[in-house]
Amino acid sequence: MTEATDGDGRAAEDVRRPSVAAVARDRRVWLILAIVAGLLVCCCSAVVGTLVALSSGLLSA
């Protein structure tokens, strides 16, 4: 049976994962977090707006 290796031929278990600080410095992480936060704010504001409109009777048929 063969071991899992990375691109350099070393065993995958010997490869160190990047630290949290190194990941936090990556701009892609912040971009993904900003997109998720923006979507969350938009969805929550839409839900709140719908609830306010329903409670004031604006959407009643």
ZAKE-844133 format. One record per atom (N, C-alpha, C, O): residue number from 0; residue in three letters; chain; atom name; x, y, z. Coordinates in pm, whole numbers. Example, Ala and Ser with C-alpha at 12.3 -4.5 7.8 and 13.67 -1.06 7.14 Angstrom:
! ZAKE-844133
+-------+------+--------+-------+--------+--------+--------+
| ketor | nugu | vodren | zakol |      X |      Y |      Z |
+-------+------+--------+-------+--------+--------+--------+
|     0 |  Ala |      A |     N |   1319 |   -569 |    780 |
|     0 |  Ala |      A |    CA |   1230 |   -450 |    780 |
|     0 |  Ala |      A |     C |   1320 |   -330 |    780 |
|     0 |  Ala |      A |     O |   1424 |   -332 |    846 |
|     1 |  Ser |      A |     N |   1285 |   -225 |    708 |
|     1 |  Ser |      A |    CA |   1367 |   -106 |    714 |
|     1 |  Ser |      A |     C |   1290 |      3 |    787 |
|     1 |  Ser |      A |     O |   1341 |    114 |    804 |
+-------+------+--------+-------+--------+--------+--------+
! end
This chain:
! ZAKE-844133
+-------+------+--------+-------+--------+--------+--------+
| ketor | nugu | vodren | zakol |      X |      Y |      Z |
+-------+------+--------+-------+--------+--------+--------+
|     0 |  Met |      A |     N |     84 |   -117 |      0 |
|     0 |  Met |      A |    CA |      0 |      0 |      0 |
|     0 |  Met |      A |     C |     88 |    124 |      0 |
|     0 |  Met |      A |     O |    189 |    128 |     71 |
|     1 |  Thr |      A |     N |     52 |    224 |    -78 |
|     1 |  Thr |      A |    CA |    136 |    344 |    -88 |
|     1 |  Thr |      A |     C |     84 |    453 |      4 |
|     1 |  Thr |      A |     O |    -35 |    461 |     32 |
|     2 |  Glu |      A |     N |    178 |    536 |     51 |
|     2 |  Glu |      A |    CA |    140 |    647 |    137 |
|     2 |  Glu |      A |     C |     91 |    764 |     55 |
|     2 |  Glu |      A |     O |    129 |    780 |    -61 |
|     3 |  Ala |      A |     N |      6 |    846 |    115 |
|     3 |  Ala |      A |    CA |    -35 |    970 |     51 |
|     3 |  Ala |      A |     C |     80 |   1069 |     59 |
|     3 |  Ala |      A |     O |    138 |   1089 |    165 |
|     4 |  Thr |      A |     N |    112 |   1130 |    -54 |
|     4 |  Thr |      A |    CA |    222 |   1226 |    -56 |
|     4 |  Thr |      A |     C |    175 |   1358 |   -111 |
|     4 |  Thr |      A |     O |     74 |   1366 |   -181 |
|     5 |  Asp |      A |     N |    249 |   1464 |    -77 |
|     5 |  Asp |      A |    CA |    219 |   1594 |   -135 |
|     5 |  Asp |      A |     C |    298 |   1608 |   -266 |
|     5 |  Asp |      A |     O |    356 |   1510 |   -312 |
|     6 |  Gly |      A |     N |    301 |   1726 |   -324 |
|     6 |  Gly |      A |    CA |    367 |   1747 |   -452 |
|     6 |  Gly |      A |     C |    517 |   1729 |   -445 |
|     6 |  Gly |      A |     O |    579 |   1701 |   -548 |
|     7 |  Asp |      A |     N |    579 |   1744 |   -329 |
|     7 |  Asp |      A |    CA |    724 |   1731 |   -317 |
|     7 |  Asp |      A |     C |    768 |   1588 |   -290 |
|     7 |  Asp |      A |     O |    888 |   1562 |   -280 |
|     8 |  Gly |      A |     N |    675 |   1496 |   -279 |
|     8 |  Gly |      A |    CA |    709 |   1358 |   -253 |
|     8 |  Gly |      A |     C |    719 |   1325 |   -106 |
|     8 |  Gly |      A |     O |    749 |   1211 |    -71 |
|     9 |  Arg |      A |     N |    696 |   1422 |    -19 |
|     9 |  Arg |      A |    CA |    699 |   1394 |    125 |
|     9 |  Arg |      A |     C |    564 |   1337 |    169 |
|     9 |  Arg |      A |     O |    463 |   1355 |    101 |
|    10 |  Ala |      A |     N |    563 |   1270 |    281 |
|    10 |  Ala |      A |    CA |    439 |   1215 |    334 |
|    10 |  Ala |      A |     C |    345 |   1328 |    370 |
|    10 |  Ala |      A |     O |    388 |   1432 |    421 |
|    11 |  Ala |      A |     N |    217 |   1309 |    345 |
|    11 |  Ala |      A |    CA |    118 |   1414 |    369 |
|    11 |  Ala |      A |     C |    109 |   1450 |    517 |
|    11 |  Ala |      A |     O |     73 |   1563 |    550 |
|    12 |  Glu |      A |     N |    139 |   1356 |    604 |
|    12 |  Glu |      A |    CA |    131 |   1384 |    746 |
|    12 |  Glu |      A |     C |    241 |   1481 |    792 |
|    12 |  Glu |      A |     O |    226 |   1548 |    894 |
|    13 |  Asp |      A |     N |    351 |   1489 |    715 |
|    13 |  Asp |      A |    CA |    463 |   1576 |    752 |
|    13 |  Asp |      A |     C |    441 |   1721 |    709 |
|    13 |  Asp |      A |     O |    516 |   1809 |    752 |
|    14 |  Val |      A |     N |    341 |   1746 |    627 |
|    14 |  Val |      A |    CA |    318 |   1881 |    576 |
|    14 |  Val |      A |     C |    246 |   1962 |    683 |
|    14 |  Val |      A |     O |    143 |   1920 |    735 |
|    15 |  Arg |      A |     N |    301 |   2080 |    715 |
|    15 |  Arg |      A |    CA |    240 |   2166 |    816 |
|    15 |  Arg |      A |     C |    131 |   2251 |    754 |
|    15 |  Arg |      A |     O |    147 |   2304 |    644 |
|    16 |  Arg |      A |     N |     22 |   2264 |    824 |
|    16 |  Arg |      A |    CA |    -85 |   2352 |    778 |
|    16 |  Arg |      A |     C |    -51 |   2495 |    815 |
|    16 |  Arg |      A |     O |     18 |   2518 |    914 |
|    17 |  Pro |      A |     N |    -99 |   2593 |    737 |
|    17 |  Pro |      A |    CA |    -69 |   2733 |    771 |
|    17 |  Pro |      A |     C |   -137 |   2773 |    902 |
|    17 |  Pro |      A |     O |   -242 |   2721 |    937 |
|    18 |  Ser |      A |     N |    -74 |   2866 |    971 |
|    18 |  Ser |      A |    CA |   -130 |   2911 |   1098 |
|    18 |  Ser |      A |     C |   -252 |   2999 |   1074 |
|    18 |  Ser |      A |     O |   -276 |   3042 |    961 |
|    19 |  Val |      A |     N |   -327 |   3024 |   1179 |
|    19 |  Val |      A |    CA |   -447 |   3108 |   1169 |
|    19 |  Val |      A |     C |   -408 |   3249 |   1127 |
|    19 |  Val |      A |     O |   -479 |   3313 |   1049 |
|    20 |  Ala |      A |     N |   -295 |   3298 |   1178 |
|    20 |  Ala |      A |    CA |   -250 |   3433 |   1142 |
|    20 |  Ala |      A |     C |   -217 |   3442 |    993 |
|    20 |  Ala |      A |     O |   -246 |   3543 |    929 |
|    21 |  Ala |      A |     N |   -157 |   3337 |    938 |
|    21 |  Ala |      A |    CA |   -125 |   3338 |    796 |
|    21 |  Ala |      A |     C |   -251 |   3334 |    711 |
|    21 |  Ala |      A |     O |   -259 |   3400 |    607 |
|    22 |  Val |      A |     N |   -349 |   3259 |    755 |
|    22 |  Val |      A |    CA |   -475 |   3254 |    682 |
|    22 |  Val |      A |     C |   -548 |   3388 |    691 |
|    22 |  Val |      A |     O |   -607 |   3433 |    592 |
|    23 |  Ala |      A |     N |   -544 |   3452 |    808 |
|    23 |  Ala |      A |    CA |   -612 |   3580 |    827 |
|    23 |  Ala |      A |     C |   -549 |   3690 |    741 |
|    23 |  Ala |      A |     O |   -618 |   3786 |    706 |
|    24 |  Arg |      A |     N |   -422 |   3677 |    708 |
|    24 |  Arg |      A |    CA |   -358 |   3778 |    623 |
|    24 |  Arg |      A |     C |   -396 |   3762 |    477 |
|    24 |  Arg |      A |     O |   -374 |   3853 |    397 |
|    25 |  Asp |      A |     N |   -453 |   3650 |    441 |
|    25 |  Asp |      A |    CA |   -489 |   3623 |    303 |
|    25 |  Asp |      A |     C |   -611 |   3707 |    265 |
|    25 |  Asp |      A |     O |   -714 |   3700 |    332 |
|    26 |  Arg |      A |     N |   -600 |   3783 |    161 |
|    26 |  Arg |      A |    CA |   -710 |   3873 |    121 |
|    26 |  Arg |      A |     C |   -831 |   3797 |     71 |
|    26 |  Arg |      A |     O |   -944 |   3847 |     80 |
|    27 |  Arg |      A |     N |   -811 |   3676 |     18 |
|    27 |  Arg |      A |    CA |   -925 |   3598 |    -30 |
|    27 |  Arg |      A |     C |  -1018 |   3561 |     84 |
|    27 |  Arg |      A |     O |  -1140 |   3556 |     66 |
|    28 |  Val |      A |     N |   -962 |   3533 |    202 |
|    28 |  Val |      A |    CA |  -1044 |   3499 |    318 |
|    28 |  Val |      A |     C |  -1132 |   3617 |    354 |
|    28 |  Val |      A |     O |  -1251 |   3599 |    380 |
|    29 |  Trp |      A |     N |  -1074 |   3737 |    357 |
|    29 |  Trp |      A |    CA |  -1152 |   3856 |    392 |
|    29 |  Trp |      A |     C |  -1256 |   3886 |    285 |
|    29 |  Trp |      A |     O |  -1365 |   3934 |    318 |
|    30 |  Leu |      A |     N |  -1225 |   3859 |    159 |
|    30 |  Leu |      A |    CA |  -1322 |   3881 |     53 |
|    30 |  Leu |      A |     C |  -1441 |   3787 |     68 |
|    30 |  Leu |      A |     O |  -1556 |   3829 |     54 |
|    31 |  Ile |      A |     N |  -1414 |   3661 |     97 |
|    31 |  Ile |      A |    CA |  -1522 |   3564 |    117 |
|    31 |  Ile |      A |     C |  -1606 |   3603 |    238 |
|    31 |  Ile |      A |     O |  -1729 |   3596 |    233 |
|    32 |  Leu |      A |     N |  -1540 |   3643 |    348 |
|    32 |  Leu |      A |    CA |  -1615 |   3685 |    466 |
|    32 |  Leu |      A |     C |  -1700 |   3808 |    438 |
|    32 |  Leu |      A |     O |  -1812 |   3817 |    488 |
|    33 |  Ala |      A |     N |  -1649 |   3902 |    359 |
|    33 |  Ala |      A |    CA |  -1725 |   4022 |    326 |
|    33 |  Ala |      A |     C |  -1847 |   3988 |    241 |
|    33 |  Ala |      A |     O |  -1954 |   4045 |    261 |
|    34 |  Ile |      A |     N |  -1831 |   3896 |    148 |
|    34 |  Ile |      A |    CA |  -1945 |   3855 |     64 |
|    34 |  Ile |      A |     C |  -2051 |   3786 |    147 |
|    34 |  Ile |      A |     O |  -2170 |   3814 |    132 |
|    35 |  Val |      A |     N |  -2009 |   3696 |    235 |
|    35 |  Val |      A |    CA |  -2104 |   3626 |    322 |
|    35 |  Val |      A |     C |  -2175 |   3725 |    413 |
|    35 |  Val |      A |     O |  -2297 |   3715 |    432 |
|    36 |  Ala |      A |     N |  -2102 |   3820 |    470 |
|    36 |  Ala |      A |    CA |  -2164 |   3919 |    558 |
|    36 |  Ala |      A |     C |  -2262 |   4006 |    481 |
|    36 |  Ala |      A |     O |  -2370 |   4037 |    532 |
|    37 |  Gly |      A |     N |  -2227 |   4045 |    360 |
|    37 |  Gly |      A |    CA |  -2318 |   4125 |    278 |
|    37 |  Gly |      A |     C |  -2446 |   4050 |    244 |
|    37 |  Gly |      A |     O |  -2555 |   4106 |    251 |
|    38 |  Leu |      A |     N |  -2433 |   3923 |    208 |
|    38 |  Leu |      A |    CA |  -2552 |   3842 |    179 |
|    38 |  Leu |      A |     C |  -2639 |   3826 |    303 |
|    38 |  Leu |      A |     O |  -2762 |   3831 |    295 |
|    39 |  Leu |      A |     N |  -2575 |   3807 |    417 |
|    39 |  Leu |      A |    CA |  -2650 |   3792 |    542 |
|    39 |  Leu |      A |     C |  -2726 |   3920 |    576 |
|    39 |  Leu |      A |     O |  -2842 |   3913 |    617 |
|    40 |  Val |      A |     N |  -2662 |   4035 |    560 |
|    40 |  Val |      A |    CA |  -2728 |   4163 |    588 |
|    40 |  Val |      A |     C |  -2845 |   4184 |    492 |
|    40 |  Val |      A |     O |  -2952 |   4227 |    534 |
|    41 |  Cys |      A |     N |  -2824 |   4155 |    364 |
|    41 |  Cys |      A |    CA |  -2932 |   4173 |    266 |
|    41 |  Cys |      A |     C |  -3050 |   4082 |    296 |
|    41 |  Cys |      A |     O |  -3165 |   4126 |    291 |
|    42 |  Cys |      A |     N |  -3023 |   3957 |    327 |
|    42 |  Cys |      A |    CA |  -3132 |   3863 |    355 |
|    42 |  Cys |      A |     C |  -3207 |   3902 |    482 |
|    42 |  Cys |      A |     O |  -3330 |   3898 |    485 |
|    43 |  Cys |      A |     N |  -3134 |   3940 |    586 |
|    43 |  Cys |      A |    CA |  -3199 |   3978 |    711 |
|    43 |  Cys |      A |     C |  -3282 |   4105 |    695 |
|    43 |  Cys |      A |     O |  -3391 |   4116 |    750 |
|    44 |  Ser |      A |     N |  -3230 |   4202 |    619 |
|    44 |  Ser |      A |    CA |  -3306 |   4326 |    599 |
|    44 |  Ser |      A |     C |  -3431 |   4300 |    516 |
|    44 |  Ser |      A |     O |  -3534 |   4364 |    538 |
|    45 |  Ala |      A |     N |  -3423 |   4209 |    420 |
|    45 |  Ala |      A |    CA |  -3541 |   4175 |    340 |
|    45 |  Ala |      A |     C |  -3646 |   4107 |    427 |
|    45 |  Ala |      A |     O |  -3765 |   4135 |    413 |
|    46 |  Val |      A |     N |  -3604 |   4019 |    516 |
|    46 |  Val |      A |    CA |  -3699 |   3951 |    605 |
|    46 |  Val |      A |     C |  -3763 |   4052 |    700 |
|    46 |  Val |      A |     O |  -3884 |   4048 |    722 |
|    47 |  Val |      A |     N |  -3683 |   4140 |    757 |
|    47 |  Val |      A |    CA |  -3737 |   4241 |    849 |
|    47 |  Val |      A |     C |  -3833 |   4333 |    776 |
|    47 |  Val |      A |     O |  -3939 |   4366 |    828 |
|    48 |  Gly |      A |     N |  -3797 |   4375 |    656 |
|    48 |  Gly |      A |    CA |  -3886 |   4461 |    577 |
|    48 |  Gly |      A |     C |  -4018 |   4393 |    546 |
|    48 |  Gly |      A |     O |  -4124 |   4456 |    552 |
|    49 |  Thr |      A |     N |  -4012 |   4266 |    512 |
|    49 |  Thr |      A |    CA |  -4135 |   4191 |    484 |
|    49 |  Thr |      A |     C |  -4221 |   4178 |    609 |
|    49 |  Thr |      A |     O |  -4343 |   4194 |    602 |
|    50 |  Leu |      A |     N |  -4160 |   4151 |    722 |
|    50 |  Leu |      A |    CA |  -4236 |   4140 |    847 |
|    50 |  Leu |      A |     C |  -4300 |   4273 |    885 |
|    50 |  Leu |      A |     O |  -4413 |   4276 |    933 |
|    51 |  Val |      A |     N |  -4228 |   4382 |    866 |
|    51 |  Val |      A |    CA |  -4285 |   4514 |    897 |
|    51 |  Val |      A |     C |  -4401 |   4544 |    804 |
|    51 |  Val |      A |     O |  -4504 |   4595 |    848 |
|    52 |  Ala |      A |     N |  -4385 |   4512 |    675 |
|    52 |  Ala |      A |    CA |  -4493 |   4536 |    579 |
|    52 |  Ala |      A |     C |  -4615 |   4450 |    611 |
|    52 |  Ala |      A |     O |  -4729 |   4496 |    599 |
|    53 |  Leu |      A |     N |  -4592 |   4326 |    651 |
|    53 |  Leu |      A |    CA |  -4705 |   4239 |    687 |
|    53 |  Leu |      A |     C |  -4774 |   4288 |    812 |
|    53 |  Leu |      A |     O |  -4897 |   4286 |    820 |
|    54 |  Ser |      A |     N |  -4697 |   4333 |    910 |
|    54 |  Ser |      A |    CA |  -4758 |   4376 |   1035 |
|    54 |  Ser |      A |     C |  -4835 |   4507 |   1019 |
|    54 |  Ser |      A |     O |  -4930 |   4533 |   1093 |
|    55 |  Ser |      A |     N |  -4794 |   4590 |    924 |
|    55 |  Ser |      A |    CA |  -4867 |   4715 |    903 |
|    55 |  Ser |      A |     C |  -4980 |   4699 |    802 |
|    55 |  Ser |      A |     O |  -5054 |   4794 |    777 |
|    56 |  Gly |      A |     N |  -4994 |   4582 |    745 |
|    56 |  Gly |      A |    CA |  -5104 |   4554 |    654 |
|    56 |  Gly |      A |     C |  -5080 |   4601 |    511 |
|    56 |  Gly |      A |     O |  -5175 |   4608 |    433 |
|    57 |  Leu |      A |     N |  -4958 |   4632 |    476 |
|    57 |  Leu |      A |    CA |  -4931 |   4681 |    341 |
|    57 |  Leu |      A |     C |  -4939 |   4571 |    236 |
|    57 |  Leu |      A |     O |  -4965 |   4598 |    119 |
|    58 |  Leu |      A |     N |  -4916 |   4447 |    277 |
|    58 |  Leu |      A |    CA |  -4916 |   4338 |    180 |
|    58 |  Leu |      A |     C |  -5045 |   4256 |    181 |
|    58 |  Leu |      A |     O |  -5053 |   4151 |    118 |
|    59 |  Ser |      A |     N |  -5146 |   4304 |    253 |
|    59 |  Ser |      A |    CA |  -5271 |   4228 |    256 |
|    59 |  Ser |      A |     C |  -5346 |   4247 |    123 |
|    59 |  Ser |      A |     O |  -5348 |   4356 |     67 |
|    60 |  Ala |      A |     N |  -5406 |   4140 |     76 |
|    60 |  Ala |      A |    CA |  -5472 |   4144 |    -54 |
|    60 |  Ala |      A |     C |  -5614 |   4194 |    -44 |
|    60 |  Ala |      A |     O |  -5684 |   4204 |   -145 |
+-------+------+--------+-------+--------+--------+--------+
! end
